[in-house]
Amino acid sequence: MAAFTTPKNKVILGIAAVAAFVFVLAAIKQTGTDQGQHLEHLSSAISYTKDTVLSPFKSSKTFYEIAKAHGTDKVSMHSYQEMYQKYFPAIRGKRLKMLEIGLGCDMGYGPGASYYTWLEYFPNVDLYYMEFDAACAKEWAHKTTGATVTTGDQGDPAVLEAFIAKHGGDFDIIIDDGGHTMDQQKTSLQHLWKAVKPGGLYFCEDLETSFMPAYAGGTHGEPATMGETMVGMISRMIEDLNYPAYGSYDVAVPRQIVFDDIKSLVHIDCSRHVCVFEKRLT
């Protein structure tokens, strides 16, 4: 198996390099070397550290740069780089299993923008797609050979369960960028959560549709009944995470959302139009 230098490893290497040149400086001072030589050695040590430890970062494009180059609306219409650049750099060099719902067949610029983005950003990714438009997926099959593409409605529990049965779980990353309807978003999270590995991440994009009637959401400033929209469901899940445990303070608080495995959810983090759900390690 190939060895990968992750950002965490680079930090360790950086600390080691700094410690090394501090040791050298101490030795120089102890032997009575003059100040000019002292500074010369210091400059050399800093230059070595910069060239051998930090230089690999110079040539690494950010998620934003890669996504912009491929034309995905993740960074044009939306600002998802604010979310993804928070979570992805630390795992970028690892071998990852990733599913994205939605190949982009309904986009005006055509499918494939995020497909090419993920393949370039994550060089060691085992990429999967679930697409509703079977005809489009078939038409683009020759251009998406770097991923396993399946078709079906993400709002159908049978489709989701069949996907897991065929392709297994242990996904490091799942991203819902599919049809954006309330039923699709909620059903996908409920059924695909068990396919996320411990420590894995589940992202749901386009949460603004919770306020759009065309997606079965509410209107601006007047969302549908709390819990019926995806944003409403997330709000109730946050309440569930923060309620006192049963029996605490002499009160038994009922669950607000029937979520199959709420205890494995360690936290929910949201920014504009996107939230991430992180699975507990143990």
C-alpha positions as CSV (number, residue, x, y, z in Angstrom):
1,M,0.0,0.0,0.0
2,A,1.4,3.4,-0.9
3,A,2.3,5.8,1.9
4,F,0.6,9.2,1.9
5,T,1.9,12.4,3.6
6,T,-1.2,14.0,5.2
7,P,-1.4,17.5,6.6
8,K,-1.1,16.0,10.1
9,N,2.1,14.2,9.1
10,K,3.5,17.4,7.6
11,V,2.9,19.2,10.9
12,I,4.8,16.5,12.8
13,L,7.7,16.8,10.3
14,G,7.7,20.6,10.7
15,I,7.9,20.3,14.4
16,A,10.8,17.8,14.1
17,A,12.6,20.1,11.7
18,V,12.2,23.1,14.0
19,A,13.5,21.0,16.9
20,A,16.5,20.0,14.9
21,F,17.6,23.4,14.0
22,V,17.1,24.6,17.6
23,F,19.4,21.8,18.7
24,V,22.0,22.9,16.1
25,L,21.8,26.5,17.3
26,A,22.3,25.4,20.9
27,A,25.4,23.4,19.9
28,I,26.7,26.4,17.9
29,K,26.3,28.7,20.9
30,Q,28.0,26.3,23.2
31,T,31.1,26.1,21.1
32,G,31.5,29.9,21.0
33,T,30.5,30.5,17.4
34,D,30.1,34.2,16.6
35,Q,26.8,35.9,16.0
36,G,27.2,36.1,12.2
37,Q,27.7,32.4,11.9
38,H,24.8,31.8,14.3
39,L,22.5,33.8,12.1
40,E,23.8,32.0,9.0
41,H,23.0,28.6,10.4
42,L,19.6,29.9,11.5
43,S,18.8,31.1,8.0
44,S,19.9,27.7,6.6
45,A,17.7,25.7,9.0
46,I,14.6,27.9,8.2
47,S,15.2,27.5,4.5
48,Y,15.5,23.7,4.8
49,T,12.3,23.5,6.8
50,K,10.4,25.6,4.3
51,D,11.7,23.7,1.3
52,T,11.3,20.2,2.6
53,V,8.2,20.5,4.7
54,L,6.1,23.3,3.4
55,S,6.8,23.3,-0.3
56,P,4.3,20.5,-1.1
57,F,1.5,22.8,-0.1
58,K,2.5,25.4,-2.7
59,S,1.4,23.2,-5.6
60,S,-1.8,21.9,-4.0
61,K,-4.9,23.6,-5.4
62,T,-7.7,24.3,-2.9
63,F,-11.1,22.8,-3.2
64,Y,-12.4,26.2,-4.3
65,E,-9.8,26.5,-7.1
66,I,-10.5,23.0,-8.4
67,A,-14.3,23.4,-8.2
68,K,-14.2,26.8,-9.9
69,A,-12.0,25.4,-12.8
70,H,-14.6,22.6,-13.4
71,G,-17.5,25.0,-13.3
72,T,-19.6,23.4,-10.5
73,D,-22.2,25.6,-8.8
74,K,-20.9,24.4,-5.4
75,V,-18.6,27.5,-5.5
76,S,-20.4,29.8,-8.0
77,M,-24.1,29.9,-7.0
78,H,-23.2,28.5,-3.5
79,S,-20.3,29.0,-1.2
80,Y,-19.8,25.3,-0.1
81,Q,-16.0,25.8,-0.1
82,E,-16.6,27.4,3.4
83,M,-17.8,24.0,4.6
84,Y,-15.6,21.6,2.6
85,Q,-12.3,23.5,3.2
86,K,-13.0,23.1,6.9
87,Y,-13.3,19.3,6.7
88,F,-11.6,17.9,3.7
89,P,-7.9,19.1,3.8
90,A,-7.1,16.8,6.7
91,I,-8.3,13.7,4.8
92,R,-7.4,14.7,1.3
93,G,-4.5,12.3,0.9
94,K,-6.3,9.2,2.4
95,R,-8.0,6.4,0.6
96,L,-11.7,7.3,0.7
97,K,-15.0,5.8,-0.2
98,M,-17.4,8.5,-1.3
99,L,-21.0,8.7,-2.5
100,E,-22.5,11.8,-4.1
101,I,-26.3,11.8,-4.9
102,G,-26.8,13.6,-8.1
103,L,-24.5,13.5,-11.2
104,G,-25.8,16.9,-12.3
105,C,-28.1,15.8,-15.1
106,D,-30.5,18.6,-14.3
107,M,-27.9,21.3,-14.4
108,G,-27.9,23.8,-17.3
109,Y,-24.2,23.2,-17.9
110,G,-24.7,19.4,-17.9
111,P,-23.5,16.6,-15.7
112,G,-20.0,15.9,-14.5
113,A,-18.7,19.2,-12.9
114,S,-18.6,17.8,-9.4
115,Y,-17.5,14.4,-10.7
116,Y,-14.3,15.9,-12.1
117,T,-13.9,18.1,-9.1
118,W,-13.8,15.1,-6.7
119,L,-11.5,13.0,-8.8
120,E,-9.0,15.8,-8.9
121,Y,-9.3,16.9,-5.3
122,F,-9.2,13.4,-3.8
123,P,-6.5,11.5,-5.7
124,N,-7.3,8.2,-3.9
125,V,-11.1,8.2,-3.9
126,D,-13.4,5.3,-4.6
127,L,-16.2,7.4,-6.0
128,Y,-19.9,6.4,-6.3
129,Y,-22.9,8.3,-7.8
130,M,-26.6,7.8,-7.5
131,E,-28.5,9.6,-10.3
132,F,-32.3,9.8,-10.8
133,D,-32.2,10.3,-14.6
134,A,-31.2,6.9,-16.0
135,A,-31.1,8.0,-19.6
136,C,-28.7,10.8,-18.8
137,A,-26.5,8.5,-16.7
138,K,-26.4,6.0,-19.6
139,E,-25.5,8.8,-22.1
140,W,-22.6,10.0,-19.9
141,A,-21.4,6.5,-18.9
142,H,-18.3,6.7,-21.2
143,K,-17.3,10.0,-19.6
144,T,-17.8,8.9,-16.0
145,T,-15.7,5.7,-15.9
146,G,-13.8,7.0,-12.8
147,A,-16.9,6.3,-10.7
148,T,-19.5,3.6,-10.0
149,V,-22.8,5.2,-11.2
150,T,-26.1,3.7,-10.2
151,T,-29.6,5.0,-10.9
152,G,-32.8,5.4,-8.9
153,D,-34.9,7.7,-6.8
154,Q,-33.2,8.7,-3.6
155,G,-36.6,9.2,-2.1
156,D,-37.4,5.5,-2.4
157,P,-36.2,3.5,0.6
158,A,-36.0,0.3,-1.5
159,V,-33.6,1.9,-3.9
160,L,-31.4,3.1,-1.0
161,E,-31.4,-0.3,0.7
162,A,-30.6,-2.0,-2.6
163,F,-27.6,0.3,-3.1
164,I,-26.2,-0.5,0.4
165,A,-26.8,-4.3,-0.2
166,K,-24.8,-4.1,-3.4
167,H,-22.1,-1.7,-2.7
168,G,-21.7,-2.0,1.1
169,G,-21.3,0.6,3.8
170,D,-18.2,2.2,5.3
171,F,-18.5,5.4,3.3
172,D,-16.1,8.1,4.5
173,I,-18.2,10.8,2.8
174,I,-21.8,11.0,1.5
175,I,-23.0,14.1,-0.1
176,D,-26.7,14.7,-1.0
177,D,-26.9,17.0,-4.0
178,G,-29.8,15.2,-5.6
179,G,-33.4,16.2,-6.2
180,H,-33.6,18.6,-3.1
181,T,-37.2,17.7,-2.2
182,M,-38.1,17.3,1.4
183,D,-38.9,13.6,1.1
184,Q,-35.7,12.9,-0.8
185,Q,-33.4,14.7,1.6
186,K,-35.0,13.2,4.8
187,T,-35.4,9.7,3.4
188,S,-31.8,9.6,2.2
189,L,-30.4,10.7,5.6
190,Q,-32.5,8.2,7.4
191,H,-31.5,5.2,5.3
192,L,-28.0,6.0,4.2
193,W,-26.8,7.1,7.7
194,K,-26.0,3.4,8.5
195,A,-23.7,3.3,5.4
196,V,-21.5,6.1,6.9
197,K,-18.5,4.6,8.6
198,P,-17.6,5.6,12.2
199,G,-16.0,9.1,12.0
200,G,-17.5,9.6,8.6
201,L,-19.3,12.6,7.3
202,Y,-22.8,13.1,5.7
203,F,-23.4,16.4,3.9
204,C,-26.8,17.7,2.8
205,E,-26.6,20.6,0.3
206,D,-29.3,23.0,-1.0
207,L,-31.1,23.4,2.2
208,E,-32.7,26.6,0.9
209,T,-35.3,24.4,-0.7
210,S,-36.9,24.0,2.7
211,F,-38.3,27.4,2.0
212,M,-39.5,26.7,-1.5
213,P,-43.0,25.3,-2.1
214,A,-41.8,23.7,-5.4
215,Y,-39.8,21.3,-3.3
216,A,-42.5,20.8,-0.7
217,G,-40.9,23.4,1.5
218,G,-42.5,26.5,3.0
219,T,-42.3,30.1,1.7
220,H,-39.7,32.6,2.6
221,G,-40.2,33.6,6.3
222,E,-42.9,31.0,6.7
223,P,-41.5,27.4,6.5
224,A,-43.8,24.4,6.4
225,T,-44.7,22.8,9.7
226,M,-41.6,22.2,11.8
227,G,-40.2,18.8,11.2
228,E,-41.7,18.4,7.8
229,T,-38.9,20.2,6.0
230,M,-35.3,19.1,6.0
231,V,-34.3,22.3,7.9
232,G,-37.1,21.6,10.3
233,M,-35.9,18.0,10.8
234,I,-32.4,19.2,11.4
235,S,-33.7,21.7,14.0
236,R,-35.5,18.9,15.9
237,M,-32.4,16.7,15.7
238,I,-30.3,19.5,17.3
239,E,-32.9,19.7,20.0
240,D,-32.7,15.9,20.5
241,L,-28.9,16.2,20.9
242,N,-29.2,18.9,23.5
243,Y,-32.1,17.6,25.6
244,P,-31.2,16.3,29.1
245,A,-31.0,12.5,29.3
246,Y,-34.0,10.6,30.3
247,G,-34.4,10.8,34.1
248,S,-32.2,13.9,34.4
249,Y,-33.7,16.8,36.3
250,D,-36.7,14.5,37.1
251,V,-38.0,15.0,33.6
252,A,-38.5,12.5,30.8
253,V,-38.2,14.3,27.4
254,P,-39.7,12.5,24.4
255,R,-37.7,12.3,21.2
256,Q,-38.7,14.9,18.6
257,I,-37.4,13.1,15.5
258,V,-37.5,9.4,14.9
259,F,-34.0,8.9,13.7
260,D,-32.8,5.3,13.6
261,D,-29.4,5.9,15.2
262,I,-29.4,9.2,16.9
263,K,-26.8,8.0,19.5
264,S,-24.2,7.6,16.8
265,L,-24.6,11.3,15.7
266,V,-21.8,13.3,17.4
267,H,-22.6,16.7,16.0
268,I,-24.3,18.8,13.3
269,D,-22.5,21.7,11.7
270,C,-24.2,24.1,9.3
271,S,-23.3,27.0,7.1
272,R,-25.2,28.7,4.4
273,H,-27.4,26.1,2.5
274,V,-25.5,23.0,3.8
275,C,-25.2,21.0,6.9
276,V,-22.8,18.1,7.8
277,F,-23.6,15.2,10.2
278,E,-20.6,13.6,11.8
279,K,-20.8,10.0,13.0
280,R,-19.3,9.0,16.3
281,L,-16.1,7.0,16.2
282,T,-17.3,4.4,18.8
